[in-house]
Every structure is written in C-alpha cells, then in structure tokens.
C-alpha cells in the first residue's frame, strides 16, 4: 500500500519542474502501485514549455521510486492531449 503523505512530499520535486513555467501537478489518486497525477496548466505562462507527458511520467517515476518504496508506475493526465484542447493565448 502506497503512503499518500510520503508521495505528496516527494511530488514537490516534480511539481517544481512544471511550476517554473506556471503549471502545477496534483495527485489524483493511488491505484495499487500506480500514482495518478494531473497536469494543471491554468495560469501557465508557457504551456508548450512544460515537458511532454511521457518525459514528466518518467521523471516523476524516478523521483517517486527513489523516495517511496512500492511505486511501480506513474500516470499523468495531460490536458494538452485531450480532444478539443486549445492552448491559451499568452
């Protein structure tokens, strides 16, 4: 069973990567050994500057595995991949 409090603390390192461009990352849930996250781009100064989902998932997985035993996968919901997504004007 994954410890949500430990994951939230470890997630700060990953969040700082997207916060630099005005985005954020939030914990959506835990499924067995998978951490589910959502990329938040509202208010981001440069949505296209935020790393692609596959890179973010690998970085998040590396960081979380280092800090939270038992994490085997990370899944990120990236709004840029939703049908009908339109980047905000900046």
PyMOL commands that set and color helices and strands:
alter all, ss='L'
color gray80, all
select helices_A, chain A and resi 4-19+47-49+53-67+79-81
alter helices_A, ss='H'
color red, helices_A
select strands_A, chain A and resi 24-31+34-40+73-78
alter strands_A, ss='S'
color yellow, strands_A
deselect
rebuild
show_as cartoon
